């Protein structure tokens, strides 16, 4: 059976760790998303070479070239995505906030992963803040991108315990493992249409949850 695969672009700013987990998942021809483009806003991003090693076109769009004109940068990015026939945009360590114009342009077609259990610990330094707050569970969240930072509708979450004597580095390493698990699952749910954004909420259609309450997609 031929699977209709959504043409997907991954936006990065760094090493592309989550990008690699998506590329690995998309190697399966039954996976509902195809990674066809990687774009970095930083010339020193290690993920550029990593994407190219898999034969995926990687382009640089340096935001510094545009100064403070965020929309000019995003219009150039949008033109690049449209030219490649992109249907879904995935942020994987892309360290820029999108303007309302770009978010509206890709509303319901753009997702992000955040290293915390939203709505807790929005923004940066999530592992340090989780330890300072004394929470017993920490984790990661995949969500649709909205104009507000880390405020979009939640698609999937994965949790890890906070252990006695944890450091931000140790906790972050466990969270990263969860990120690599839930991001391919979440992208599959969106690409297959099983999760859609409706009236600002992530609506699940024929999706299941595992024993820990994480959304899971049927095995592609």
Secondary structure, DSSP 8 states (H G I E B T S, - for coil): -----EEEEEEESSS-HHHHHHHHHHTSTTSSEEEEEEEES-TT-THHHHHHHTT--EEE--GGGGTT-HHHHHHHHHHHHHHTT--EEEESS------HHHHHHTTTSEEEEESS-TTSS-SS-HHHHHHHHT-SEEEEEEEE--SSTT-S-EEEEEEEE--TT--HHHHHHHHHHHHHHHHHHHHHHHHTTSEEEETTEEEESS-EE-TTS-EE----
